[in-house]
Structures are given as C-alpha cells and as structure tokens.
Amino acid sequence: MVMANAMGIINEHFADKERDKALAYNSMFISVGSISGPAVGSLITSILSWRWIFLLNVPVAIAVMFWAKGAFPRPRLTCADIREQARRVNRLGQFIFSVGVVLMFSSAGLYC
C-alpha cells in the first residue's frame, strides 16, 4: 500500500522533466532496502542484541528525514486549494472502501 501511494505522490508533485529521476530514486531505495535490510538486520542481531536495530535505525531515519526535506519539493497550497480538493473527495467511494477493508480484516478472524 505504501509503494502505490508513493508512486502517486511522486507523479503528482514532480514535473515531467524531474519525474523519471524521482521514480528512479524511489525504486532504487525500495530495491536496496528490500535486498540489504534482512541481511544487515540479521548480521546486527547475530553479533549484537536486537535492541541495536533501534539504536542504528533511528539516527539513520532522522538523517533521511532531513535529507528528504531539502531534496523533495513542498507543495504551496492555500486554504482555498485545500477546500477545493476537499469538495472533490469521493465520500461514497471512501465509505464503501472502508467498509470493505473492515469486513476483510474482521472476517480473517473467523477462520483461525
């Protein structure tokens, strides 16, 4: 679910000339994380304790947040823009989707 939203956000906020580079960065970080994350995590937990995962990941996450704040554009929306986008929300579709998700997760407990 996160990957689909990330692609949509990138498509929405990057110009045509920059979009390919942004999508490539996104794909690169997803691939590198998927490949190296389990190996590095198991190496850390086999040498040290599992608590070291947090002691190493939190500073890295903070550094990435500061990098992303400068690297990615921030949309400048006015209150009128936000109100206009809120008026165009598909409330019926959101309600049907929410009911479907609740039913899907609640029905999973019936078979356990």
Secondary structure by P-SEA (a helix, b strand, c coil): caaaaaaaaaaacccccaaaaaaaaaaaaaaaaaacaaaaaaaaaaaccaaaaaacaaaaaaaaaaaaaacbbbbbccaaaaaaaaaacaaaaaaaaaaaaaaaaaaccccc
